[in-house]
Amino acid sequence: MPNSTVQFGGKRLTIEDIIALTNSQTQAQLSDDPAMRSRIDAGTKFLDTLLKEDGVIYGVTTGYGDSCTVSVPANLVHELPIHLTRFHGCGLGDYFDAPAARAILATRLCSLAQGYSGVSWELLERLTLMLNKSVLPIIPQEGSVGASGDLTPLSYIAGALIGERDVWFNGSQMNSQEAFKQLGLAPLKLRPKEGLAIMNGTAVMTALACQAWHRAEYLTRLSARVTALASIALDGNSNHFDELLFAVKPHQGQQQIARWIQHDINHVEHPRNSDRLQDRYSIRCAPHIIGVLRDALPWFKDTIENELNSANDNPIIDGIGEHVLHGGHFYGGHIAMVMDSMKTAVANLADLHDRQMALLMDTKMNNGLPSNLSAAAPERQAINHGFKAVQIGCSAWTAEALKLTMPASVFSRSTECHNQDKVSMGTIAARDCLRVLELTEQVIVATLLAAYQGVQLRRQQNDDLRKPAAAVENMLADIAKEFELVTEDRPLEHELRAWLKRIRQQPWALYEE
């Protein structure tokens, strides 16, 4: 069970913390850690002192980006953050859904709560309230190059804070000023630097990366289970997953996947040598393919969580040491690299299961199963086509996933009068990764249902078929409650969509570590 609260500012947050907040499973709370509170208080005090002494601070007493040489008169300093939120209000494309908006809010709050952004308690408290009361900014997905961070999408959070953008609240879309009014609050007045602090960072790409990691981790488990079902349906050679075999190639994630499949097909109790000495690669090499992603997940997690727990705006305000540090922490290169790498590994799962589907369909390769896995009676087989079109769909979804594996990070563009002359494209990489995950989930769900049908057809042929692990039997029984064998052709779209929705809720606790 998730913690009842996630504390910001006192300890490192995890991907699991962000997911719990994303799914409204827990509440956000600001830490009472004395060191964090000292940093927050010192940062705002130091900025106030600098303003009184006419200190030059980027984005506070100067314009933004290439306009940093433009001095802002003291009487206009308090208006500057408002203009920043306004001129970046040009995002396009689809809007992020509510879970993504929650993840973005939580990720930005985590960064600001590090205490190096020069923001006030009032801002941190308002972001916390927006999370807990589900006042969710409506944020367009397109418009960020990933440096200077996610400026345009994050402007929709800053604009919502001051009452100038729309939010979802209590099931309705409304102006944020109205939502705050219903909560008995006025819009926030941003202090100097606070507009920049909210917008100048990697919160969008990092939030999406947290969601992507959570989905990818589960997919490695589901992919192993689907492979086990496919192997059973094909009456495959269980020795391909033997522990001794994998002991001599010690990639830990690969070994873990092999153990899971070996356990599922009950190789130790019921070893099975089929007539084929070697199954095709999409069965025999599945641990090696899934294992690439499984082995990369810990490294991905460390990198994402380092970004999550970083102060990543500019300038950094060290209030205690009284330093203003101008740099480039808004650059999303680490997230871009993780997302580009993850989407390639995930797309390989789509390719794997598309090939498993092809094996299951084809009487030249499926070891005696009916063509296209049709369960039709013999006298009606001529007009029934089972999963034929679903396999075509899998090929289409896989092709699109593979097409999206082109690294986004190599498409840096020089923008903003060549001030941002090398950018990360981290947010585009993250959005690509989520799309690849969506397509791969579609392929895996289709293969899951096809493999289930294949197992049942194989059992009709052979009562002596090996008995899988209890967890696999339970899963087969669970599927049987809601999915009837395709005996007569029927449209499967609505069933596929329903199972896709269910899979994304991660219904089965697959494997213990």
C-alpha angles and dihedrals in degrees: 000000000000120000115270089238137023112214119215122209103014103075141007114284122222134216087253090058091054092047091050089053091043091056093044090243094132144019129250120238134178113239121247090213106144094219092054092047091049091053092050094048093044093049096056092041091051092050091049090052093050092050091052090050093048093246117176110241123173111246092006104064096008137055122262131270113333087006092066089111090063112095116219115218115241092245090059099044093096092052094051096082091052091054091049091057092046103049091048091056093104103102119143139184128057120339123247112255123244097268091052092047089052091049091050093050091049094047093050091047090052092055096046091047090063084083100233100101102075095239128146131246088245091063093047091047093050093051089049091051092049089055095046095043094039097239093161122189115228102237126188113226099220131069108063126109092185097250131098071030122259096327101158100042092042090052086073089063092047091046091050091052091058094044098254104108137057126259139184110246131163091352096307138095112238143146111282091237089063092047091052090047090056087054092049093252138120123225114273121259107222119228120222109288094018096099090052092044092055096045105032101078149070100265099123098049092041093049090050090047090055090053092045093051092050092052095042093051091055092045091060088058095045091045091056091049093048090049090053090051091048090051091051092047091051091045087236132185107273092198089079088080099043115144093228090055093054095043089077094057103049106196099140097212092048090049090050092053091049091050091051093051092043090052093047095053090043093233095166095055098031111024111188127206109187124200086263115080090205130023119216119278096260087067104026096044098038093110089053092051099042089038092066090065093038091054092047096050097083091051091046089050094051092050095047092047092048089056091044092055096044133101098238108170130093134276102027112220116214098188096175094050091034097233131142106204118195114202146120107272089135088074110114100203096126093052091045091054093048093047094046090049095044095050090054093051092045093048088055088062089055089051091048095053094042087059091047088053089052090053092050093050101046119081089205090065111019096080099239105329118136119271112278088359091278112170092199121138113262093254091055101040093100094069100035123086105180113192097352096117093040088059089051087052090052090055091051094048091046093050091053091048092050091048090057094056092088102118112255091200093071091061097075114162128201107236143167100039090316092296088115092042097150117035134177105228085210096147093051089049090051093048090048090050092053090050090050089050091051092051093044091051088054091054093046094049091051091048091047092057092043092049090048089054090046092053091051092048091049090051090053088056098043127029088185093064112137116268114242125216119291092251090057092049089050091051092049089051090049091053091046090060091064107021124062120203113263098249095148121028113265136164107271100188097102093045091049091049092049092050091045090055090048095048091053088058087058095231099179124064094223115201132332118252 
